[in-house]
Amino acid sequence: MIKWIEATGKNEEAAIASALSQLGLERDDVSVEILERAKSGFLGLGSTPARVKVSYEAPDEIRPKKEVTVKEAVVKEAPVKEAPVREPVKETAPIKETAKEAAPKVQAPVHQTAAPAQQVASPVSEEPHEGSAASGDAVEKIHSFLTGLMTQLDVQATPRIEARAEGGYQVYLEGDQLGALIGHRGETLDAIQQLTNYSVNRSRTKRIRIHIDVENYRAKREESLRRLAEKVAGKVVKYRKNITLEPMNAYERHVIHEALQEFPDVVTYSTGTEPNRRTVVAYTKGKHKY
């Protein structure tokens, strides 16, 4: 489900940064529409801030709600069943020599009550932690989903998964003649990446970002987009006329924004709606570059 918020700032980038801070997202996670550009006024009088509309895809909320309900039911039972377990502590004191058998010794005086108490302790202690166990679980889900998807597509490709320094995972699909997985301008690859993110994150409370690449396509496409951005920006400055690029996905628009962030006398913003959302490279008429 697509949601959006509006934000303001002294310029367009400041307004976008404000919205991203409120949402806790990154630039390539959202689509930005400039509602009103900043105006400096005369000698600082009559100035108006920039106003932007930032749209983002809300995570699936159906599955997590069911899981939380189950967890709450288990946790509510935990205190009732753990109370009897703590009473025989005095009896275990003289038997500290066999620490590995501590659990059976507690069960002896409690009989059937001790078994459910152990079942409750596991999910309550493990769920809140995002440590190595959680990471291993995510990697397993990514590998399982992509392996099954490649089987359905009848493609001989093996996923190689690496943790990214900035968070999330980088996945490389390796094999021979995998051009079909890229598709026209990466559309098929984008679809595979979107499906993988949805499948892995739909049952998680904390979203992880998964980037998927085939035959180093992402890096090649990014370099091509950067060259295009600089070429277009040169024309914008030369002819002092705005240029609207062809429709691109959120990732490719982010590359354009980033490539021209420091380019003099040029500013970029997005316009339109998905899937025909475009990036505009605009001439700033010598105004201060932010």
C-alpha positions in Angstrom: 0.0 0.0 0.0 1.4 3.4 -1.0 1.4 6.1 1.7 2.8 9.6 1.6 3.6 12.6 3.8 4.4 16.3 3.1 7.4 18.1 4.4 8.9 21.5 4.2 12.5 22.9 4.3 14.5 26.0 3.3 15.1 24.2 0.0 14.0 21.0 -1.8 16.8 18.8 -0.5 16.2 20.0 3.1 12.5 19.2 2.8 13.3 15.8 1.4 15.8 15.1 4.2 13.1 16.1 6.7 10.6 13.6 5.3 13.2 10.8 5.2 14.1 11.5 8.8 10.5 11.3 9.8 10.0 8.0 7.9 13.3 6.4 8.8 13.9 5.6 5.1 16.5 6.3 2.5 16.2 8.3 -0.7 15.9 5.3 -3.0 13.1 3.9 -0.8 10.7 6.8 -1.7 9.3 8.8 -4.6 9.5 12.6 -4.3 7.2 15.2 -5.9 8.1 18.9 -5.6 4.9 20.6 -4.6 6.3 24.1 -4.2 9.9 25.3 -4.8 11.6 27.6 -2.3 11.5 31.3 -2.9 14.1 33.6 -1.4 12.0 36.8 -1.6 13.6 40.3 -1.6 16.3 40.9 1.0 14.9 37.9 2.9 11.4 39.2 3.1 8.5 37.3 1.6 10.5 34.1 1.4 8.7 30.7 1.3 10.0 27.3 2.2 10.1 24.4 -0.3 7.3 21.8 0.1 7.5 18.2 -1.1 5.3 15.1 -1.2 7.2 11.9 -0.3 5.5 8.6 -1.2 6.6 5.3 0.1 5.4 1.7 0.1 4.0 0.6 3.5 5.1 -2.9 4.7 2.6 -5.7 4.7 0.8 -5.6 8.1 -1.4 -8.7 7.9 1.0 -11.5 8.7 2.9 -9.7 11.6 -0.4 -9.0 13.4 -1.2 -12.7 13.5 2.2 -13.6 14.8 2.2 -11.0 17.4 -1.2 -12.3 18.6 0.3 -15.8 19.0 3.3 -14.4 20.9 1.1 -12.4 23.2 -0.9 -15.5 24.0 2.2 -17.5 24.8 3.8 -14.7 26.9 0.6 -14.2 28.9 0.7 -17.9 29.9 4.4 -17.7 30.8 4.2 -16.0 34.3 1.6 -18.5 35.4 3.7 -21.5 34.5 7.0 -20.1 35.5 5.9 -19.3 39.1 5.9 -23.0 40.3 9.3 -23.5 38.6 11.0 -21.0 40.8 9.7 -22.4 44.1 12.0 -25.5 44.3 15.2 -23.4 43.9 16.3 -24.3 47.4 16.2 -28.0 46.5 18.5 -27.5 43.5 21.2 -25.7 45.7 22.9 -28.9 47.0 22.9 -30.5 43.6 25.1 -27.9 41.7 27.7 -30.6 40.7 25.7 -31.6 37.5 24.9 -28.2 35.9 24.0 -29.8 32.6 21.1 -31.6 34.2 19.7 -28.6 35.9 16.5 -28.6 33.8 15.5 -32.2 34.7 16.1 -31.6 38.4 13.7 -28.6 38.3 11.1 -30.8 36.5 11.2 -33.5 39.2 9.1 -31.7 41.8 7.0 -29.8 39.3 6.0 -32.7 37.0 4.0 -31.6 34.0 4.2 -27.8 34.8 8.0 -27.6 34.0 7.7 -28.7 30.3 5.4 -25.9 29.2 7.7 -23.4 31.1 10.7 -24.4 28.9 8.6 -24.0 25.7 7.7 -20.4 26.8 11.3 -19.5 27.6 12.6 -20.1 24.1 10.6 -17.6 22.0 10.5 -14.9 24.7 14.3 -14.9 25.0 15.2 -15.2 21.3 12.6 -13.0 19.5 13.8 -9.5 20.7 17.4 -10.1 19.5 18.6 -9.4 16.0 21.9 -11.2 16.4 23.7 -14.0 14.5 20.7 -16.4 14.8 18.4 -13.8 13.2 20.9 -13.0 10.5 21.3 -16.7 9.7 17.5 -17.0 9.5 17.3 -14.2 7.0 20.1 -15.6 4.8 18.3 -19.0 4.9 15.0 -17.4 3.8 16.7 -15.5 1.0 18.5 -18.6 -0.3 15.4 -20.7 0.0 13.1 -18.3 -1.9 15.6 -17.6 -4.7 16.4 -21.2 -5.2 12.7 -22.1 -5.4 12.1 -19.1 -7.8 15.0 -20.2 -10.1 13.5 -23.7 -10.2 10.1 -22.4 -11.2 11.7 -20.2 -13.9 13.8 -23.2 -15.1 17.0 -21.2 -14.8 20.3 -22.7 -13.6 21.4 -19.9 -11.2 22.8 -20.1 -7.7 22.5 -17.3 -5.1 25.6 -16.0 -3.4 24.7 -13.9 -0.4 26.9 -11.3 1.3 26.2 -8.9 4.2 26.5 -5.2 3.2 28.5 -2.9 5.4 25.7 -0.3 5.5 23.2 -3.0 6.4 21.1 -5.6 4.5 22.3 -8.2 2.1 23.8 -8.2 -1.4 22.8 -11.2 -3.5 24.6 -12.3 -6.7 22.8 -14.8 -8.9 25.6 -16.8 -10.5 25.5 -19.1 -13.5 25.8 -19.2 -17.3 23.7 -17.1 -19.7 21.6 -15.3 -17.2 20.7 -12.3 -19.4 17.0 -13.4 -19.3 17.0 -12.6 -15.5 17.9 -9.0 -16.3 15.2 -8.1 -18.8 14.6 -4.9 -20.6 16.5 -2.2 -18.7 16.6 -4.4 -15.6 12.8 -4.8 -15.3 12.9 -8.5 -14.7 15.8 -8.1 -12.2 13.8 -5.4 -10.4 10.8 -7.7 -10.2 12.9 -10.5 -8.7 14.4 -8.1 -6.2 11.0 -6.8 -5.2 9.5 -10.3 -4.8 12.5 -11.4 -2.7 12.2 -8.4 -0.4 8.5 -8.9 0.0 8.8 -12.7 0.8 11.6 -12.3 3.3 10.2 -9.2 5.1 6.5 -10.0 5.3 7.0 -12.0 8.5 9.6 -9.7 10.1 9.1 -6.8 12.5 12.3 -5.2 11.4 12.7 -4.7 7.6 16.0 -5.7 5.9 17.0 -4.5 2.5 18.0 -7.0 -0.1 19.9 -6.0 -3.3 20.1 -8.5 -6.1 22.5 -8.4 -9.1 23.1 -10.5 -12.2 26.3 -10.4 -14.2 27.3 -7.1 -12.5 24.4 -5.4 -14.3 23.7 -2.9 -11.5 27.2 -1.5 -11.5 27.2 -1.2 -15.3 23.8 0.4 -15.3 24.8 2.9 -12.6 27.9 4.0 -14.5 25.8 4.4 -17.6 23.2 6.6 -15.7 26.0 8.7 -14.2 27.4 9.5 -17.7 23.9 10.3 -18.9 23.2 12.6 -16.0 26.4 14.6 -16.5 25.7 14.8 -20.3 22.1 16.1 -19.7 23.3 18.5 -17.0 25.8 20.0 -19.4 23.0 20.6 -21.9 20.8 22.2 -19.3 23.5 24.7 -18.3 24.4 25.4 -21.9 20.9 26.0 -23.1 19.4 27.1 -19.8 16.5 24.9 -20.3 15.1 22.1 -18.1 15.2 18.5 -19.4 12.9 15.7 -18.4 14.5 12.2 -18.6 12.7 9.0 -19.6 10.7 7.0 -16.9 12.9 5.3 -14.4 12.4 3.2 -11.2 13.2 4.6 -7.8 16.8 3.2 -7.7 17.7 4.7 -11.1 16.2 8.1 -10.2 18.3 8.0 -7.0 21.5 7.5 -9.1 20.6 10.6 -11.1 19.9 12.6 -8.0 23.2 11.6 -6.4 25.3 12.1 -9.6 24.1 15.7 -10.0 24.0 16.7 -6.3 27.2 18.7 -6.6 26.8 19.8 -10.3 26.8 23.6 -10.5 23.6 25.5 -11.5 21.6 22.3 -11.7 19.0 20.8 -9.4 17.0 17.5 -9.9 13.5 16.5 -8.8 11.0 13.8 -9.7 7.6 14.2 -11.3 4.7 12.0 -12.3 3.4 8.7 -10.9 4.7 5.2 -11.0 5.5 3.5 -13.3 6.0 6.6 -15.5 7.7 8.7 -12.9 10.5 10.8 -14.4 13.5 12.8 -13.1 13.7 16.5 -14.1 17.1 18.2 -14.5 16.4 21.9 -14.0 18.5 25.0 -14.5 18.8 27.1 -11.3 19.8 30.4 -12.9 23.0 30.8 -10.9 21.3 30.5 -7.5 23.2 29.1 -4.6 23.7 25.4 -5.0 22.8 23.4 -1.9 
